């Protein structure tokens, strides 16, 4: 008997399929943003939608983030379920009043009387030489501010399932997708940007981390590209007798403390890896959680790797130097184990 062939999709097609299926099932769902119509989004996340649903539900907007994010907020407050794209997360500065003083706060300040079911999706991440204004992740910037769910899936299966969950959620969701994981032809092709994705609609929770590799010697917590780099480093470490457990955080707000603590109680060591800046970031938050709730389980000091507090360089050599990779993770784990 032949095994059914798995259906494989790139990250961008998984996202576009999730949005398409939810638009078919719910007439209140629509999309708006820059180049999301005929162009299909510069990272392909709305590919094919305008041909299927037309310009009334797939709205190409002028270059005015404040205007179209504000329009999405108003539509959500009136019962629609808009999905709006902030093309690069780096552009948040021009529209932060709408995002944080309006989108994140309306539900709270109305005493829960006004729901705001909207998705703000945005591209994050470096690695393709686009310099300081187009290469950040800024996970912690959004996760730090209450009122929004903040998620960052690391593979096509989760991109589809978490997008479906985000659209159906009654709270504002910041949906961060990594450019390198979209599987676009004009970027470096990565095997991890393609995955098995079921055709039917399904959900992945917005509040649950995932153990992507089990181990007994050290826990490595990462997110998006750092998860994949951690797995790569863990395979190399395994050949030397070190078994690393790798956690894909997936959700930044809310953060899944239980999965982290459970893993650390097994391994007794922790390395947190992030593509965001080191100071005041996700690495500090995860470290604080473990220090507060599992301090006496630790057999070695908590360690962190992240981007040093400098803008992302344009130079390829310098960008590779500041963004953590498999080798820096491998070297750090080796040092932790040797010092323990």
C-alpha positions as CSV (number, residue, x, y, z in Angstrom):
1,X,0.0,0.0,0.0
2,X,1.4,3.4,-1.0
3,X,1.9,6.1,1.6
4,X,0.0,9.3,0.7
5,X,2.4,12.0,-0.5
6,X,2.6,14.9,1.9
7,X,1.5,18.2,0.6
8,X,4.4,20.7,0.8
9,X,4.0,24.5,0.8
10,X,6.3,27.4,1.3
11,X,5.7,29.8,4.2
12,X,4.1,32.5,2.0
13,X,1.7,30.1,0.4
14,X,0.7,28.7,3.7
15,X,-0.1,32.2,5.0
16,X,-2.0,33.1,1.8
17,X,-4.0,29.9,2.0
18,X,-5.0,30.5,5.6
19,X,-6.2,34.0,4.8
20,X,-8.1,32.8,1.7
21,X,-9.9,30.0,3.6
22,X,-10.9,32.4,6.4
23,X,-12.2,34.9,3.8
24,X,-14.3,32.2,2.2
25,X,-15.7,31.1,5.6
26,X,-16.3,34.6,7.0
27,X,-17.5,37.6,5.0
28,X,-16.3,40.0,7.7
29,X,-12.6,39.1,7.0
30,X,-10.8,41.4,4.6
31,X,-7.2,42.5,3.9
32,X,-5.7,45.9,3.4
33,X,-2.2,47.3,3.1
34,X,0.5,48.4,0.7
35,X,1.1,46.2,-2.4
36,X,-1.1,43.4,-1.0
37,X,-3.4,43.3,-4.0
38,X,-2.1,42.7,-7.6
39,X,1.4,42.3,-6.3
40,X,0.4,39.8,-3.7
41,X,2.5,41.4,-0.9
42,X,6.2,41.8,-1.3
43,X,6.7,38.7,0.8
44,X,3.9,36.8,-0.9
45,X,1.5,36.6,2.1
46,X,-1.5,37.7,0.1
47,X,-0.7,36.0,-3.2
48,X,-3.7,35.2,-5.3
49,X,-6.3,36.9,-3.0
50,X,-7.3,39.8,-5.2
51,X,-8.1,37.5,-8.2
52,X,-10.3,35.4,-5.9
53,X,-12.0,38.1,-3.8
54,X,-11.7,41.3,-5.7
55,X,-10.6,44.9,-4.8
56,X,-13.4,45.4,-2.3
57,X,-12.0,42.8,0.1
58,X,-8.4,43.1,-0.8
59,X,-7.6,46.8,-0.6
60,X,-4.3,48.2,-1.9
61,X,-3.7,51.3,0.1
62,X,-1.6,54.4,-0.3
63,X,1.8,54.6,1.5
64,X,0.2,55.8,4.8
65,X,0.6,53.3,7.6
66,X,-1.2,55.5,10.1
67,X,-4.2,55.7,7.7
68,X,-4.7,52.1,6.8
69,X,-3.9,50.7,10.3
70,X,-6.4,53.3,11.7
71,X,-9.0,52.1,9.1
72,X,-8.5,48.5,10.2
73,X,-8.9,49.5,13.9
74,X,-12.2,51.3,13.1
75,X,-13.4,48.3,11.0
76,X,-12.6,45.9,13.8
77,X,-14.4,48.0,16.4
78,X,-17.5,47.9,14.2
79,X,-17.4,44.1,13.9
80,X,-15.2,43.3,10.9
81,X,-12.1,41.1,11.1
82,X,-9.5,43.0,9.2
83,X,-6.0,41.7,8.4
84,X,-3.5,44.6,7.7
85,X,0.1,44.3,6.7
86,X,2.8,46.6,8.0
87,X,5.3,45.8,5.2
88,X,8.4,45.8,7.5
89,X,8.3,45.8,11.3
90,X,10.9,48.5,11.1
91,X,8.3,51.0,9.9
92,X,6.4,50.8,13.2
93,X,7.6,54.3,14.1
94,X,5.4,56.1,11.7
95,X,2.2,54.5,13.0
96,X,2.9,53.6,16.6
97,X,0.1,55.8,18.0
98,X,-2.4,53.7,16.1
99,X,-0.9,50.4,17.1
100,X,-0.3,51.1,20.7
101,X,-2.5,53.9,21.8
102,X,-5.5,52.6,19.8
103,X,-5.3,49.0,18.7
104,X,-3.8,47.7,22.0
105,X,-5.9,49.8,24.4
106,X,-9.4,50.2,23.0
107,X,-10.7,46.9,24.4
108,X,-9.3,47.6,27.8
109,X,-10.3,51.3,28.0
110,X,-13.9,50.4,26.9
111,X,-14.2,47.9,29.8
112,X,-14.3,45.1,27.3
113,X,-17.4,46.5,25.5
114,X,-15.5,47.0,22.3
115,X,-13.8,44.0,20.9
116,X,-10.9,44.5,18.4
117,X,-10.6,41.3,16.3
118,X,-7.8,42.3,13.9
119,X,-4.5,40.9,12.7
120,X,-1.5,43.2,12.1
121,X,1.0,41.0,10.2
122,X,4.5,42.2,9.6
123,X,7.8,41.0,8.1
124,X,10.8,40.6,10.4
125,X,14.4,39.4,10.3
126,X,17.7,40.0,8.7
127,X,20.1,37.8,6.8
128,X,19.7,39.2,3.4
129,X,21.6,42.5,3.5
130,X,18.9,45.0,3.8
131,X,20.5,47.2,6.5
132,X,19.3,48.8,9.7
133,X,15.8,50.0,8.6
134,X,14.6,46.7,7.0
135,X,16.2,43.9,9.0
136,X,15.1,44.0,12.6
137,X,12.8,41.6,14.5
138,X,11.7,43.9,17.4
139,X,9.9,41.0,19.1
140,X,10.4,42.5,22.5
141,X,9.2,46.0,21.5
142,X,5.7,44.6,20.8
143,X,5.6,41.9,23.5
144,X,6.6,44.4,26.1
145,X,3.3,46.4,25.6
146,X,0.1,44.9,27.1
147,X,-3.1,44.6,25.1
148,X,-1.9,42.7,22.1
149,X,-1.1,39.0,21.4
150,X,2.3,38.7,19.7
151,X,3.2,35.5,17.8
152,X,6.2,34.5,15.5
153,X,5.7,31.1,13.8
154,X,8.8,29.4,12.5
155,X,7.5,27.0,9.8
156,X,4.8,26.8,7.1
157,X,2.6,24.5,9.2
158,X,2.5,26.9,12.1
159,X,2.2,29.9,9.8
160,X,-1.1,28.6,8.5
161,X,-2.5,27.3,11.7
162,X,-1.5,30.3,13.8
163,X,-2.8,32.7,11.1
164,X,-6.2,30.9,11.2
165,X,-6.2,31.2,15.0
166,X,-5.2,34.9,14.9
167,X,-8.0,35.8,12.4
168,X,-10.6,34.0,14.6
169,X,-9.3,35.6,17.9
170,X,-11.3,38.5,19.3
171,X,-8.2,40.3,20.4
172,X,-5.6,42.3,18.3
173,X,-2.8,39.9,17.2
174,X,0.6,41.1,16.0
175,X,1.6,38.3,13.5
176,X,5.4,38.4,12.8
177,X,6.6,36.4,9.9
178,X,10.3,36.0,9.1
179,X,11.3,36.9,5.6
180,X,13.8,34.0,5.3
181,X,11.0,31.5,6.1
182,X,8.6,32.6,3.3
183,X,10.3,30.5,0.6
184,X,10.5,33.3,-1.9
185,X,12.4,32.8,-5.1
186,X,14.4,36.0,-4.9
187,X,15.8,35.1,-1.5
188,X,18.1,32.4,-0.4
189,X,16.2,29.1,-0.5
190,X,16.1,27.3,2.8
191,X,14.8,23.8,3.4
192,X,13.0,24.9,6.5
193,X,10.9,27.3,4.5
194,X,9.0,24.4,3.0
195,X,6.9,22.0,5.2
196,X,3.9,19.7,5.2
197,X,0.7,21.8,5.3
198,X,-2.8,20.2,5.3
199,X,-5.2,21.5,2.8
200,X,-8.1,21.9,5.2
201,X,-8.3,24.8,7.7
202,X,-6.8,24.0,11.2
203,X,-5.6,26.0,14.2
204,X,-2.4,26.1,16.2
205,X,-2.7,27.8,19.6
206,X,-1.4,31.3,20.1
207,X,-0.1,30.7,23.6
208,X,1.9,27.5,23.4
209,X,5.6,26.8,22.8
210,X,6.8,23.6,21.2
211,X,9.6,21.2,22.0
212,X,11.1,20.6,18.6
213,X,14.0,18.4,19.8
214,X,14.2,16.5,23.0
215,X,17.4,16.4,25.0
216,X,18.7,15.9,28.6
217,X,21.7,18.1,29.0
218,X,20.7,21.7,28.2
219,X,17.6,23.6,27.1
220,X,17.9,26.0,24.2
221,X,15.0,28.4,23.8
222,X,14.7,30.2,20.4
223,X,12.2,31.6,18.0
224,X,11.9,31.6,14.2
225,X,15.3,31.4,12.6
226,X,17.0,30.9,15.9
227,X,15.0,27.8,16.5
228,X,16.3,26.3,13.2
229,X,19.8,27.4,14.0
230,X,19.5,25.8,17.5
231,X,18.4,22.5,16.0
232,X,21.3,22.6,13.6
233,X,23.7,23.2,16.5
234,X,22.1,20.5,18.5
235,X,22.7,17.9,15.8
236,X,26.4,18.8,15.8
237,X,26.5,18.7,19.6
238,X,24.9,15.3,19.6
239,X,27.8,13.8,17.8
240,X,29.9,14.9,20.7
241,X,27.6,13.3,23.3
242,X,25.7,16.5,24.3
243,X,21.9,16.2,23.9
244,X,20.3,19.6,23.7
245,X,16.5,20.1,24.1
246,X,15.3,22.9,21.7
247,X,12.1,24.9,22.3
248,X,10.4,27.0,19.6
249,X,8.8,29.8,21.6
250,X,6.3,30.6,18.8
251,X,4.3,33.0,21.0
252,X,5.9,36.0,22.8
253,X,2.7,37.4,24.4
254,X,1.4,35.4,26.1
255,X,4.6,33.5,26.8
256,X,4.4,29.8,27.6
257,X,6.2,29.6,30.9
258,X,5.2,26.0,31.7
259,X,7.0,24.5,28.7
260,X,10.2,26.4,29.5
261,X,10.2,25.5,33.2
262,X,9.3,21.9,32.6
263,X,12.3,21.6,30.2
264,X,14.7,23.3,32.5
265,X,13.7,21.0,35.4
266,X,14.8,18.1,33.2
267,X,18.1,19.6,31.7
268,X,19.2,22.0,34.5
269,X,20.9,24.3,32.0
270,X,19.5,27.1,29.8
271,X,20.7,29.0,26.8
272,X,18.3,31.6,25.3
273,X,18.9,32.7,21.7
274,X,17.3,35.7,19.9
275,X,17.6,37.6,16.7
276,X,16.4,40.7,18.5
277,X,18.7,43.1,20.6
278,X,20.2,41.8,23.7
279,X,19.3,44.5,26.2
280,X,15.7,44.4,27.6
281,X,14.7,41.7,25.2
282,X,13.2,38.2,25.0
283,X,16.4,36.6,26.3
284,X,16.1,38.6,29.5
285,X,12.5,37.8,29.9
286,X,13.0,34.0,29.6
287,X,16.0,34.2,31.8
288,X,14.0,36.1,34.5
289,X,11.2,33.5,34.3
290,X,13.6,30.7,35.0
291,X,15.5,32.6,37.6
292,X,12.3,33.3,39.5
293,X,10.6,29.9,39.1
294,X,13.3,27.3,38.7
295,X,16.4,28.9,40.2
296,X,17.3,25.9,42.4
297,X,17.0,23.5,39.5
298,X,19.9,25.2,37.7
299,X,23.4,23.5,37.6
300,X,25.0,26.3,35.6
301,X,24.4,30.1,35.1
302,X,21.8,31.0,32.5
303,X,23.3,32.1,29.2
304,X,22.1,34.3,26.4
305,X,23.0,35.0,22.8
306,X,21.4,37.9,20.9
307,X,22.2,40.8,18.6
308,X,24.5,43.3,20.3
309,X,23.0,46.7,20.8
310,X,23.9,48.1,17.4
311,X,21.8,48.7,14.3
312,X,21.8,45.8,11.8
313,X,24.8,46.5,9.4
314,X,24.4,46.5,5.6
315,X,27.8,44.8,5.1
316,X,27.3,41.0,4.8
317,X,30.4,40.3,6.9
318,X,29.2,42.5,9.7
319,X,25.6,41.3,9.5
320,X,26.8,37.7,9.8
321,X,28.9,38.8,12.8
322,X,26.0,40.3,14.7
323,X,23.2,37.9,14.0
324,X,23.6,34.6,16.0
325,X,24.0,31.4,13.9
326,X,24.5,27.7,14.4
327,X,28.2,28.0,15.1
328,X,27.8,30.7,17.9
329,X,25.1,28.5,19.5
330,X,27.3,25.4,19.3
331,X,30.3,27.2,20.8
332,X,28.2,28.7,23.6
333,X,26.8,25.3,24.6
334,X,30.2,23.7,24.5
335,X,31.5,26.4,26.9
336,X,28.5,25.9,29.2
337,X,29.0,22.2,29.4
338,X,32.8,22.5,29.9
339,X,32.3,25.1,32.7
340,X,29.6,23.1,34.5
